[in-house]
Amino acid sequence: MQFLQILSRKLGSLEVLFQIPFCQKQFPYTYLSTSACVYSKKKKGNSYEQVDQEKYTNLVHSVTSYKTSAQTPETILEEDNLLYGPPAKHRPPIKAGTKTPKNWVPLINPSKRILSVSSDSNIPMKIGLQRTKMPSVTRILQQTLSPQQVFYLERWKQKMIEELGKDGFEEYTKNLFLQGELFHSALESIFLSEEMAARDQAEDDTVAGYLSSVGHVLEDISEVKALESGVHHETLQYLGLVDCVAKYRGQLCVIDWKTSEKPKPFLQNTYDNPLQVAAYIGAINHDANYDFQVRCGLIVVAYKNGSPAHPHFMDPDLCSQYWNKWLLRLEEYMDKN
């Protein structure tokens, strides 16, 4: 016979209250555990008095010292050095947008003489592009694309090849260039008042949508000074072909006509086009063939479906910002070549 003992806890000892006889066979796999709490009318003692102070001295000291002490700059620096190592001695890298071109040339030519009245001012200039060893604006921008730009461009190309096939993609790109050429040719006919040619091209389905798209922009353009005209920067030694130089809402601008299948409502959607416009502005201002200077730019994105084109105006401050970025790209190209 075994007994089930009911115990009572007292300070420093356990007291047996009573025993209950039971047979283990009646409860073969049962174990009963009970606890009893005897309340006393005496004042409840502080439980911390039962803690072994000597055993937990270090723990208590660390906790209390942490609460009563404050960190100082010296201790924070010491802790950082321990966790992360000493601070680096070199300067942090400068963002590309804050770099200053080594060979800085102003966008506006301070020594250029501007004639009060230009000869044959009503006839837009059209200077042939000189075939020299000077690199073109397009070539410079293509060879100085950032790794991110190259990645996205290549990904788009591979996606198009998967959809169209290699031959289909080549045909697609050829058609894009052809549409762009026809669109520029149609605009040139409009500005030169070649009504017959403009009417014929407007009826062509290839450019009809684009011309309809830019209709509201053409209403704000006047005093065309140059069309499809070659420019070169005499100091920086690069060249390019300007689409148009004319006044847009009273401001003389370098105008760049672009075609797109997707909407581009913001200037940032045009990628490197603002740099291209800034490069052309700087070239005109430093080209002796042009007796005027330009301070503004305009990028017009036309759509084949005829939806209203998006005109992106670049004021003098914005042109100066992109001019500095262009100079950095030009320096990068010169360093590579």
Secondary structure, 3 states (H helix, E strand, C coil): CEEEEEEEEECCEEEEEEEEEECCCCCCCCCCCCCCCCCCCCCCCCHHHHCCCCCCHHHHHHHHHHHHCCCCHHHHHHHHHHHHCCCCCCCCCCCHHHCCCCCCCCCCCCCCCCCCCCCCCCCCECCCCCCCCCCEHHHHHHCCCCHHHHHHHHHHHHHHHHHHHHHHHHHHHHHHHHHHHHHHHHHHHHHCCCHHHHHHHHHCHHHHHHHHHCHHHHCCEEEEEEEEEEEEECCCCEEEEEEEEEEECCEEEEEEEEEECCCCCCHHHHCCHHHHHHHHHHHHHCCCCCCCCCCEEEEEEEECCCCCCEEEEECHHHHHHHHHHHHHHHHHHHHHC
